[in-house]
Every structure is written in C-alpha cells, then in structure tokens.
Amino acid sequence: MQRLWRSAENPWGQEVLIGVSWDLMWAAVIGAALFLVGHAIWIKTRPAEEHAAPATVPPGIPEKIERHSLASRVFHWTMSVSMLALLVTAFGPVMGWQFPWVQIHWMAGVLLIATVVYHVIHAVGWQDFWSMFKVDVGEGRAHLKHVLSSKAPPPPKAGKYPFDHRLYHHAIVVVTLAAIVTGVLMMVRIDTPFWTRNPYLLGDAAWGVMYVVHGLSGVALILLVAAHIYFAVRPEKRWLTWSMIRGWIDRDDYLEHFDPEKWKVGGSSGASVESGGGRSGALADAAVSAPRED
C-alpha cells in the first residue's frame, strides 16, 4: 500500500501524507494505452453491426435534429480546455517539463469550477436535469451481454443518451467533484487574488488526505479523458463528435441509432435551411424541436 502514496516527516517527526505515488501516473498512462489498443483489437474481432431503421418512421422528423444547444457546446469545449490544462500542469512537471505550472494550474481550476457551476445552473433551469440519472437496468444488462459475447443480440436502441454515455457521465461527475473540492481547499495554501494563503487551515494529516484524494482524482482523469478522446475520434463515433461541434445530427443518424419512442423529436423537414442543396447548411430553429436534455 505504501506505493499508492508518498509520505514524509513533518517538523515534529510525524509521518504524514504528501501525495500519491507518481508510479500511479505512469500506471494510468500505460493502462489508458492498453485499453485503447485492446478496444481497437476487440472492435476488429467483432462482426460489423447493422442498425436497422424502425419499421415505421414517425412523421414530421426534421432533416437536422438538435442534439447539443450552443450553451452546452460552449460548456463542453471550455471544460475540455480547462481539463487538459489541469492534467498537463499537474503531471507535466513530474515528467521534467519546467514552466510556471502552479499559477496556470489554479487558474485552470477556477475556469473548471466556473464551467461546472454554469452547467449545473443551465441543466437545472433549462434542461431535463434528471433525465441523465434515469436507470434502465434492462438496457445495461443488454449492453453487458453484447460486450461479453458477439453472439448476443445488439442492445435496444436508446433515448438521447445511451447507457454507456450515462455511466461515463456519472464517473466524470464523481471524479471531477472530488478534484474540485480538494483543489479549492488546497488553493488556500497559495496566494491568489481571492485570498491570502493560510497553510494552517487544516492539520498535516488532513492536508495529506486532501493531497491523496486530489492526486487520485487526477490519475482517474487521465484514464477518463484518454477514453473520451479515443471514442471521439473513432470513425463510427465521429458523427457524435460533429454534433458537439455543429449542434445537430441528421435524420439518418437519428433513425439508425436512436429509438424515436424514447427520444421524441418533431418539426417539419422542409423547414431546414440547406446551403447549396447539401446537408451542411445552417440549422433553422424551426427545423428542430428535440427536448433539451444535453
């Protein structure tokens, strides 16, 4: 267990925690690499999946369907920048990169806190906040069977957010909140425009726990962020990544991947504004009436 964290003697000769073992960082990097390679190989061994369109297509489905509002996209990309900055400034110095990482780290942390507060207010006030927390045990069981055996039938089509998306969301929420709470407390130990440093707010033992929890959160984020980026660039998932850039998915992707009874949309396809007859034109508000759950 000593390898999970680092400790040192304080001025009174007491052994106190000072942070996680840096071996965990390398373990997370290696674990992330093994997961990405393993998943890519696993995908190659699986038979190609075909998503059948529904037998009856509900009328009035627009050509373009809003999946992520502008507010949600701004949150996502701002949070991405802050998260990457936090990881680089947290673990870069361990790899020997020399730069003023402390100031950049806490400033990126403040940006992360601001985006999370913004997201919570937006989700509670303007979206169906609890929809992300709905649990469908049957859907989860079907996903697990399909992962374990290629002979298992594909899981049923989901609503706006599939089961694996919800699991990832919950994991990132827990880890990020742990990093934020401990990070704010640790900021008390440095001078910022918000306050003068006070290293005596907590005792050495309590500070040690803060360091370890914060470090474990950072290590977990290496795995979570690496997995997120990996799936975002996979060919079969790029349509989802594009929806986080432009805000919408087209009707074919909607019918192929989602159950119209679980994610109801409406509107007139003729109301979509197309550019040059293609499918990359501007998105008209009248063409979209999907419930805001993102």
Secondary structure by P-SEA (a helix, b strand, c coil): ccccbbbbbccccbbbbccccaaaaaaaaaaaaaaaaaaaaaaaaccbbbbbcccccccccccccccccaaaaaaaaaaaaaaaaaaaaacccccccccaaaaaaaaaaaaaaaaaaaaaaaaaccccccccccccaaaaaaaaaaaaccccccccccccccaaaaaaaaaaaaaaaaaaaaaaaaaccccccccccccccccaaaaaaaaaaaaaaaaaaaaaaaaaaaaaaccccaaaaaaaacccccaaaaaacccccccccccccccccccccccccccccccccccccc
